[in-house]
Amino acid sequence: MSTVAKNFRIDSELSDQASKLLEGLGLSMSQAVSMFLRQVVLQQGLPFEVKYPKRSGELLDAIEEAKRLEADPRTKRYTDMNEMWADLDK
């Protein structure tokens, strides 16, 4: 089987993170990309589902609470960060 060199660009931080993780699994970046491409061929598409992550109930509750607080005219507003931090330290 012959090989071919391919060049691609990815974010340097992503590359570093992935390389460290793959190294822990005993794989090089090249081996991992080859595995991915083999799965693309076998699956006739991406070997995983691509979608936005589900939001937890806790996160959705926090978003709704923030919306309620923003809409409530009685919610204290700050124009000075020091005043806000002073109130939080109470």
Stockholm file with secondary structure:
# STOCKHOLM 1.0

chainA/1-90         MSTVAKNFRIDSELSDQASKLLEGLGLSMSQAVSMFLRQVVLQQGLPFEVKYPKRSGELLDAIEEAKRLEADPRTKRYTDMNEMWADLDK
#=GR chainA/1-90 SS CCCCCCCCCCCHHHHHHHHHHHHHTTCCHHHHHHHHHHHHHHHTSCSSCCCCCCCCHHHHHHHHHHHHHHHCTTSCCCSCHHHHHHHHHC
#=GC SS_cons        CCCCCCCCCCCHHHHHHHHHHHHHTTCCHHHHHHHHHHHHHHHTSCSSCCCCCCCCHHHHHHHHHHHHHHHCTTSCCCSCHHHHHHHHHC
//
